[in-house]
Amino acid sequence: MKLSVEISKYPLHQDYIPFIKGFIDRVNAYEELKVITNTMSTQIFGDYDLVLQVISTEIKHSYEQFGKAIFVCKFISGDLSPE
């Protein structure tokens, strides 16, 4: 089963760019996923179990490394990537 997720991260920190960029860079390191980033969000497409595992791992990593942040996620079944 495939999954599409749109995720936005809002670090509760004045210097927020490195916090967001770090999350995006880590998600992009998973070659099995398709990741598209724009100015508003990051979209992740791939196998359902892998996508959820990656999101869980990377959100936890963000909290441990940077502290408080808000994540807003939208999930829809299937691969809705533009290509």
Backbone torsions as a table, in degrees:
resi	resn	phi	psi	omega
1	MET	NA	138.9	179.6
2	LYS	-100.2	156.4	-179.3
3	LEU	-140.4	142.6	173.3
4	SER	-119.1	134.0	-178.9
5	VAL	-134.0	135.7	170.6
6	GLU	-110.4	127.0	-175.1
7	ILE	-133.1	136.8	174.9
8	SER	-124.7	138.8	-180.0
9	LYS	-115.9	132.2	178.7
10	TYR	-124.2	90.2	178.4
11	PRO	-66.5	140.0	177.0
12	LEU	-91.2	67.6	-175.4
13	HIS	-151.8	142.6	-177.3
14	GLN	-63.9	-40.2	179.4
15	ASP	-96.4	75.4	-168.1
16	TYR	-83.9	-22.2	-174.9
17	ILE	-57.0	-49.6	-180.0
18	PRO	-61.1	-31.0	179.8
19	PHE	-66.8	-44.5	179.8
20	ILE	-70.5	-46.3	-178.7
21	LYS	-60.3	-40.5	178.5
22	GLY	-60.2	-43.2	178.4
23	PHE	-62.2	-47.0	-179.3
24	ILE	-62.5	-44.1	179.4
25	ASP	-60.9	-41.2	-179.8
26	ARG	-67.2	-40.8	178.9
27	VAL	-65.9	-38.0	178.8
28	ASN	-66.2	-18.0	-179.1
29	ALA	-72.3	-15.2	179.1
30	TYR	-85.9	103.0	-174.8
31	GLU	-65.7	-22.2	-178.2
32	GLU	-75.9	-11.2	-177.6
33	LEU	-105.8	151.6	170.2
34	LYS	-101.1	126.7	-176.5
35	VAL	-126.4	127.3	177.4
36	ILE	-123.7	127.3	-179.3
37	THR	-117.9	137.2	172.1
38	ASN	-130.9	-171.1	-174.8
39	THR	-71.3	-14.6	-176.7
40	MET	-107.0	-28.7	-173.4
41	SER	-163.6	175.0	172.4
42	THR	-119.6	132.9	178.0
43	GLN	-108.1	134.4	-177.6
44	ILE	-123.8	130.5	-177.8
45	PHE	-128.7	137.5	177.3
46	GLY	165.8	-165.3	178.6
47	ASP	-62.1	134.2	-175.2
48	TYR	-48.7	-55.5	-176.0
49	ASP	-63.1	-40.4	-179.5
50	LEU	-67.5	-44.5	179.7
51	VAL	-58.5	-47.1	-179.8
52	LEU	-65.4	-38.5	178.1
53	GLN	-63.8	-45.1	-179.5
54	VAL	-63.9	-46.3	179.8
55	ILE	-60.7	-45.8	178.9
56	SER	-60.5	-47.6	-179.6
57	THR	-61.2	-45.5	-174.3
58	GLU	-77.3	-30.8	173.3
59	ILE	-66.2	-44.9	177.9
60	LYS	-59.6	-45.5	178.5
61	HIS	-58.5	-42.7	179.4
62	SER	-61.2	-45.0	179.5
63	TYR	-64.1	-42.7	-179.0
64	GLU	-66.7	-38.5	-175.3
65	GLN	-84.6	-40.4	-170.2
66	PHE	-115.6	-11.4	-179.4
67	GLY	90.3	-144.6	-171.3
68	LYS	-69.1	137.8	175.5
69	ALA	-159.3	156.4	176.0
70	ILE	-108.6	132.0	174.5
71	PHE	-115.1	130.1	175.5
72	VAL	-115.2	122.2	-175.2
73	CYS	-126.9	143.8	171.7
74	LYS	-123.4	130.8	-178.3
75	PHE	-117.7	137.6	172.6
76	ILE	-144.4	137.9	-179.5
77	SER	-70.0	147.2	-179.5
78	GLY	97.4	167.4	177.7
79	ASP	-99.6	103.1	-179.1
80	LEU	-100.3	22.3	179.1
81	SER	-61.7	148.3	-173.9
82	PRO	-66.8	-15.4	-177.9
83	GLU	-99.1	NA	NA
